[in-house]
Amino acid sequence: MANGWTTERKAKQAEAIRRWKPWERSTGPTTEEGKAGASQNALKHGLRSAEWLEYRRRFNGLLRECRERLKRA
């Protein structure tokens, strides 16, 4: 109960959520603009930045070429 949620409270909340079924009303973005924006949500920093994503794509392309050449050899 460190966070204030007892076992009974968690069970009651879980049951309420099963009744409400919020996942059935969750649709995500519907416009092209919204979809384009949502597709960039993971690209914020570090290895998920747009720059690193481009490096990964190029690297994966090179790996694919190497595998194809090895198959032909």
Secondary structure as GFF3:
##gff-version 3
##sequence-region A 1 73
A	DSSP	alpha_helix	7	20	.	.	.	ID=ss1
A	DSSP	three_ten_helix	22	24	.	.	.	ID=ss2
A	DSSP	alpha_helix	32	39	.	.	.	ID=ss3
A	DSSP	three_ten_helix	46	48	.	.	.	ID=ss4
A	DSSP	alpha_helix	50	72	.	.	.	ID=ss5
###
